[in-house]
Every structure is written in C-alpha cells, then in structure tokens.
C-alpha cells in the first residue's frame, strides 16, 4: 500500500510498486474480447494462489482456491521464502503464465498501451487535479501532491529494479517497460501543468531526482553504513551475552574493538561505541537501530536486495520495527 492509498484513499492502478500490482495490470488488460481469439490461447489468464509447507521432505507447494487465501498474508512470489527460517505457513500468488500464450498476451498489451496511453495519462491527471481543487487547505493540497510525486518515483524505482531480476518473464518485462514510460509522461504532465501553482514542490522534486544517487553514495561512505552492512551480513553478531566477529567471540565491545578496529579503518572508541550503543539501545548517534538511523537501514536493505544477498533475520526484524515507528510518526 502506497501513501496515496494509505492516507488519501486514492488508487492509481498503473502506479505499481509490487509484483502483485504488476500482475494485476497484466491480468486486467492483457486479455481479448474476441471469442475466436481467446480460443487460441492455451488457457485464460488468471490469478492462482499457493500454500507452501516446509517439511522433512522439502518444500511442498500446493495450489489453493481464492476463498482459502482470504485473510492470509499473500506474498508476491515464492522467491522471498526463507529456507533458513521457514514459516509454518507461507502463501503466495502469481498469474498462470506457464499456461498462456505469452506472445499473444504481449500483443494484447501492446495494443492496449498504444491506443490508451494518452487517455490513461489524462484520466490520472484529471483525478489528481480534482483532488487539488477540492482540497480543504493549501497544506492538504501540498501533502497530496508530494505523495503523488513520491509514489511515481517509488513505482519507477520498483520497475527498474524488477527489470534486473532473472525471475520475471517476457510479459512482465514488456509491461514494466511500458509502465516506466507511463510514469515519465505522467510526471512530465504534472510538472508542465502545475509548475506555476506548486513551484516549490516540483522544483524540489527535480533537485531530488538529480541528487538522490549522490546522497545515497554519501551514506554508503559512512562507517555506520559499513557497520550496518556487517551486521546485516552476520559478519558482526551481537548477542545478549557476547559479541562476535567472523566467528570469533568477544566478551565485551571494547575487546572486539581493540582487536578489529584497525582492520575496519576506525578508532577503537568509535567501533566500541557503535557496538555497545547498538546492543544496549542507548543513545542515537552510534546506535544503528535508532529511528534517526533508519535511512541507513533502508539503504542497506535496498542494496542487499539488489545484490540478492541474504540478510540477517535479526536485522530484518529491527528494520520492520523501525519502519513501523516511521509510519506511526508519519501519521
């Protein structure tokens, strides 16, 4: 759920930010109204639900009906299933891509985007403009427009990211490419028509686009990012009774710091402070899991997922806790 859905109860189906959203676009628009044409398909495109069970014989995958899937936490796909920490129940959903004619579906999507691209842009803009006109205050209008821009950027980030994945098929790839073009044209339309009314928002957005990578690179050069990456990778492990670095246990933060600080390129006091504050939850400057450090945690998660690297369960748990705090503060 993006900010527009969460805070304004407005949904734009073409601003996708998950594989489920992407599949919904394909499911809703990758079809044909021609009865003869649909008979040529292997099967009709539809959504399927599965339950995974981790047993002594391995992972057991079983198709379930939509009724049984109701009320369950449905994942986008099975690729996030954690073999090291399997859950009792794991549900995921996807379309029946292996049962349909992929070329046929891509052709239908091509026809849809070719004929309706401009109209979709206009419909989305009209809905955005309607909300801005009816907004009760300038602040509400500003916050809404910022949420729209943020959602477009997040959608673009997701689509560019999924295009790098080896797990998507040619239908998802083609649709992602079309939606990236849609995002670009929608953002250009918003900027062109609203730049004189909301210059402060749209100018800041342009700056953010140009400097986002620079800001992330600066964060990656800090020691707290490096420290967090070592925790996420379980190179450093912090237990209630000891500290561990590359399999060697230390009774105190200072003992580990004296041994390894030089190898990590920091002073003994800096490493010791990061270790002890992160373990004890005290302070915020060197406590990795303080809400003020969330931008580092978020970037580490993002970088690890792009590189398809495993992330420590403890690190993911802390990330989810901080994310919840951030969302609560936002509301």
C-alpha positions as CSV (number, residue, x, y, z in Angstrom):
1,X,0.0,0.0,0.0
2,X,1.5,3.4,-1.1
3,X,1.0,6.8,0.6
4,X,-1.9,7.7,-1.8
5,X,-3.9,4.7,-0.8
6,X,-3.0,4.8,2.9
7,X,-3.6,8.5,3.6
8,X,-5.9,9.7,0.8
9,X,-7.8,6.5,-0.2
10,X,-6.9,7.1,-3.8
11,X,-5.5,4.4,-6.0
12,X,-3.9,4.6,-9.5
13,X,-3.6,1.0,-10.8
14,X,-0.8,1.9,-13.2
15,X,1.5,3.2,-10.4
16,X,2.7,-0.2,-9.5
17,X,5.1,-0.9,-6.6
18,X,4.9,-4.7,-6.2
19,X,4.8,-7.8,-8.3
20,X,1.2,-8.2,-7.3
21,X,0.3,-4.8,-8.7
22,X,2.2,-5.5,-11.9
23,X,0.4,-8.8,-12.4
24,X,-3.0,-7.0,-11.8
25,X,-2.2,-4.7,-14.7
26,X,-1.4,-7.7,-16.9
27,X,-4.5,-9.6,-15.7
28,X,-6.8,-6.7,-16.3
29,X,-5.5,-5.5,-19.7
30,X,-3.7,-8.5,-21.2
31,X,-6.9,-10.1,-22.5
32,X,-9.0,-10.2,-25.7
33,X,-12.7,-9.6,-26.2
34,X,-12.6,-11.7,-29.4
35,X,-14.1,-15.1,-28.7
36,X,-12.3,-16.8,-31.5
37,X,-9.0,-15.2,-30.5
38,X,-9.4,-16.4,-26.9
39,X,-9.9,-20.0,-28.0
40,X,-6.4,-19.9,-29.5
41,X,-4.9,-19.4,-26.0
42,X,-3.7,-22.4,-24.1
43,X,-5.8,-21.1,-21.2
44,X,-7.3,-17.9,-20.0
45,X,-5.0,-15.6,-17.9
46,X,-6.0,-15.9,-14.3
47,X,-4.6,-15.5,-10.7
48,X,-3.5,-18.6,-8.8
49,X,-2.8,-19.0,-5.1
50,X,-0.4,-21.4,-3.5
51,X,0.5,-22.6,0.0
52,X,4.0,-23.6,0.9
53,X,4.8,-26.0,3.7
54,X,8.4,-26.8,4.9
55,X,8.5,-30.5,5.7
56,X,11.2,-33.0,6.3
57,X,10.8,-34.0,2.6
58,X,11.5,-30.4,1.5
59,X,9.2,-27.6,0.4
60,X,5.7,-28.8,-0.6
61,X,3.8,-26.4,-2.9
62,X,0.0,-26.8,-3.1
63,X,-2.5,-24.8,-5.1
64,X,-5.4,-23.4,-3.1
65,X,-8.6,-21.6,-4.1
66,X,-9.1,-17.9,-3.6
67,X,-11.6,-18.5,-0.8
68,X,-8.9,-20.3,1.3
69,X,-6.4,-17.5,0.6
70,X,-8.7,-14.8,2.0
71,X,-7.4,-13.3,5.2
72,X,-3.9,-14.7,4.7
73,X,-0.8,-12.7,4.2
74,X,-0.2,-13.2,0.4
75,X,3.3,-12.7,-0.8
76,X,4.2,-11.5,-4.4
77,X,6.1,-14.7,-5.2
78,X,8.0,-17.7,-3.8
79,X,11.4,-16.2,-4.2
80,X,11.4,-14.5,-0.8
81,X,10.7,-17.8,1.0
82,X,13.4,-18.0,3.7
83,X,14.8,-21.5,3.7
84,X,17.0,-20.7,6.8
85,X,14.0,-19.5,8.8
86,X,10.9,-21.2,7.2
87,X,7.5,-20.2,8.5
88,X,4.7,-22.7,9.3
89,X,2.5,-21.2,6.6
90,X,3.5,-19.3,3.6
91,X,1.1,-18.1,0.9
92,X,2.0,-16.6,-2.4
93,X,0.2,-15.6,-5.6
94,X,1.0,-15.3,-9.2
95,X,-0.6,-15.5,-12.6
96,X,-0.7,-18.7,-14.7
97,X,2.0,-17.5,-17.0
98,X,3.1,-21.1,-18.0
99,X,-0.4,-21.9,-19.3
100,X,-0.9,-19.0,-21.7
101,X,0.5,-17.8,-25.0
102,X,3.0,-15.2,-23.9
103,X,3.4,-13.6,-27.3
104,X,-0.4,-13.3,-27.6
105,X,-0.6,-11.6,-24.2
106,X,2.2,-9.2,-25.1
107,X,0.4,-8.3,-28.4
108,X,-2.8,-7.5,-26.5
109,X,-0.8,-5.4,-24.0
110,X,0.9,-3.6,-26.9
111,X,-2.5,-2.8,-28.5
112,X,-3.8,-1.6,-25.1
113,X,-0.9,0.8,-24.3
114,X,-0.7,2.0,-27.9
115,X,-4.3,3.1,-28.1
116,X,-4.9,4.2,-24.5
117,X,-1.6,5.6,-23.2
118,X,-2.5,9.3,-23.6
119,X,-6.1,8.7,-22.3
120,X,-4.7,7.0,-19.1
121,X,-2.4,9.9,-18.5
122,X,-5.2,12.4,-18.9
123,X,-7.5,10.4,-16.6
124,X,-4.9,10.2,-13.9
125,X,-4.1,13.9,-14.2
126,X,-7.8,14.8,-14.0
127,X,-8.2,12.9,-10.8
128,X,-5.1,14.5,-9.3
129,X,-6.2,17.9,-10.3
130,X,-9.7,17.3,-8.9
131,X,-8.3,16.4,-5.5
132,X,-6.1,19.6,-5.6
133,X,-9.1,21.8,-6.4
134,X,-11.3,20.3,-3.7
135,X,-8.5,20.2,-1.0
136,X,-9.7,21.9,2.2
137,X,-6.4,23.7,2.8
138,X,-3.2,24.5,1.0
139,X,-1.3,22.2,3.3
140,X,-3.5,19.3,2.3
141,X,-3.0,20.0,-1.4
142,X,0.8,20.2,-0.9
143,X,1.0,17.0,1.1
144,X,-1.2,15.2,-1.5
145,X,0.9,16.4,-4.5
146,X,4.1,15.4,-2.7
147,X,2.6,11.9,-2.1
148,X,1.8,11.7,-5.8
149,X,5.4,12.6,-6.8
150,X,6.8,10.2,-4.2
151,X,4.5,7.3,-5.5
152,X,5.6,7.9,-9.1
153,X,9.3,7.8,-8.1
154,X,8.8,4.7,-6.0
155,X,7.0,3.0,-8.8
156,X,9.8,3.8,-11.2
157,X,12.4,2.6,-8.8
158,X,10.5,-0.7,-8.4
159,X,10.0,-1.2,-12.1
160,X,13.7,-0.5,-12.9
161,X,14.7,-2.9,-10.1
162,X,12.4,-5.7,-11.3
163,X,13.8,-5.4,-14.9
164,X,17.1,-6.5,-13.5
165,X,15.6,-9.6,-12.0
166,X,16.2,-13.0,-13.6
167,X,12.8,-14.2,-12.2
168,X,10.5,-12.2,-14.4
169,X,9.0,-13.4,-17.7
170,X,8.7,-11.6,-21.0
171,X,5.1,-10.4,-20.3
172,X,6.2,-8.8,-17.0
173,X,9.3,-7.3,-18.7
174,X,7.3,-5.7,-21.5
175,X,4.6,-4.4,-19.2
176,X,7.3,-2.9,-16.8
177,X,8.9,-1.1,-19.7
178,X,5.6,0.4,-20.8
179,X,4.8,1.5,-17.2
180,X,8.1,3.3,-16.9
181,X,7.1,5.3,-20.0
182,X,3.7,5.9,-18.4
183,X,5.4,7.2,-15.1
184,X,7.7,9.5,-17.1
185,X,4.8,11.0,-19.1
186,X,2.6,11.4,-16.1
187,X,5.3,13.2,-14.2
188,X,6.1,15.5,-17.1
189,X,2.4,16.3,-17.5
190,X,2.1,17.2,-13.8
191,X,5.2,19.4,-13.9
192,X,4.1,21.1,-17.1
193,X,0.6,22.0,-15.9
194,X,1.2,22.6,-12.2
195,X,4.7,24.1,-12.1
196,X,3.4,27.7,-11.8
197,X,1.0,26.7,-8.9
198,X,3.3,24.4,-6.9
199,X,6.8,25.6,-8.0
200,X,8.3,24.8,-4.5
201,X,7.2,21.1,-4.7
202,X,8.1,20.5,-8.4
203,X,11.4,22.3,-8.2
204,X,12.4,20.3,-5.1
205,X,11.4,17.1,-6.9
206,X,13.7,18.0,-9.8
207,X,16.5,18.5,-7.4
208,X,15.7,15.3,-5.6
209,X,15.9,13.4,-8.9
210,X,19.3,14.7,-9.7
211,X,20.8,14.3,-6.2
212,X,19.2,11.1,-4.9
213,X,22.2,9.0,-6.2
214,X,24.7,11.4,-4.8
215,X,23.0,11.4,-1.3
216,X,23.0,7.6,-1.3
217,X,26.6,7.4,-2.3
218,X,27.5,9.7,0.6
219,X,25.6,7.4,3.0
220,X,27.5,4.4,1.7
221,X,30.8,6.0,2.6
222,X,30.0,6.4,6.3
223,X,31.1,4.0,8.9
224,X,27.6,3.4,10.2
225,X,26.6,2.1,6.8
226,X,29.6,-0.2,6.8
227,X,28.9,-1.3,10.4
228,X,25.2,-2.0,9.5
229,X,26.2,-4.0,6.4
230,X,28.4,-6.2,8.6
231,X,25.5,-6.8,10.9
232,X,23.1,-7.5,8.0
233,X,25.7,-10.0,6.6
234,X,26.2,-11.6,10.1
235,X,29.9,-10.8,9.9
236,X,29.3,-9.0,13.2
237,X,26.8,-10.6,15.5
238,X,25.6,-9.1,18.8
239,X,24.2,-11.5,21.3
240,X,22.8,-10.8,24.8
241,X,26.0,-12.3,26.4
242,X,28.8,-11.7,23.8
243,X,29.9,-10.0,20.6
244,X,31.1,-12.0,17.6
245,X,33.3,-11.0,14.6
246,X,33.8,-13.5,11.8
247,X,33.1,-16.4,14.1
248,X,35.3,-15.3,17.0
249,X,33.6,-14.4,20.2
250,X,34.4,-11.5,22.5
251,X,33.1,-10.8,26.0
252,X,32.9,-7.0,25.6
253,X,32.6,-4.4,22.9
254,X,36.0,-3.0,23.8
255,X,37.7,-6.3,23.5
256,X,36.4,-6.7,19.9
257,X,37.2,-3.1,19.1
258,X,40.8,-3.4,20.3
259,X,41.3,-6.4,18.0
260,X,39.4,-5.4,14.9
261,X,39.1,-1.6,14.8
262,X,42.3,-1.1,12.7
263,X,41.1,-3.7,10.1
264,X,37.8,-1.8,9.8
265,X,39.5,1.6,9.5
266,X,38.2,3.3,12.6
267,X,39.3,4.1,16.1
268,X,38.8,1.7,19.0
269,X,36.5,4.1,20.7
270,X,34.3,4.5,17.6
271,X,33.9,0.8,17.0
272,X,33.3,0.1,20.7
273,X,30.7,2.9,20.9
274,X,28.8,1.5,17.8
275,X,28.8,-2.0,19.3
276,X,27.7,-1.1,22.8
277,X,25.1,1.5,21.8
278,X,23.6,-0.8,19.2
279,X,23.4,-3.7,21.7
280,X,22.1,-1.7,24.6
281,X,19.7,0.5,22.6
282,X,21.1,3.6,24.3
283,X,21.8,6.9,22.6
284,X,21.2,7.6,18.9
285,X,24.5,8.8,17.4
286,X,26.1,5.3,17.1
287,X,23.1,3.1,17.8
288,X,22.4,1.6,14.4
289,X,18.8,0.6,15.4
290,X,17.7,4.1,16.5
291,X,14.9,5.7,14.4
292,X,17.3,8.5,13.4
293,X,19.5,5.9,11.6
294,X,16.6,4.5,9.5
295,X,17.8,5.9,6.3
296,X,21.0,3.8,6.6
297,X,19.0,0.7,7.5
298,X,16.7,1.3,4.5
299,X,19.6,1.8,2.1
300,X,21.4,-1.4,3.3
301,X,18.2,-3.4,2.8
302,X,17.8,-1.9,-0.7
303,X,21.4,-2.6,-1.7
304,X,21.3,-6.2,-0.3
305,X,18.1,-6.9,-2.2
306,X,19.6,-5.6,-5.4
307,X,22.6,-7.7,-5.0
308,X,20.4,-10.7,-4.0
309,X,22.4,-11.1,-0.7
310,X,20.9,-12.8,2.3
311,X,20.0,-10.5,5.2
312,X,20.3,-11.5,8.9
313,X,16.8,-12.3,10.4
314,X,17.7,-10.0,13.4
315,X,18.5,-7.2,11.0
316,X,15.2,-7.6,9.1
317,X,13.3,-7.8,12.4
318,X,14.8,-4.4,13.5
319,X,14.1,-2.9,10.1
320,X,10.4,-3.9,10.4
321,X,10.2,-2.4,13.9
322,X,11.8,0.9,12.8
323,X,9.6,1.0,9.6
324,X,6.5,0.7,11.8
325,X,7.8,3.6,14.0
326,X,8.4,5.8,11.0
327,X,4.9,5.1,9.7
328,X,3.4,5.9,13.1
329,X,5.3,9.1,13.3
330,X,4.2,10.0,9.7
331,X,0.5,9.6,10.7
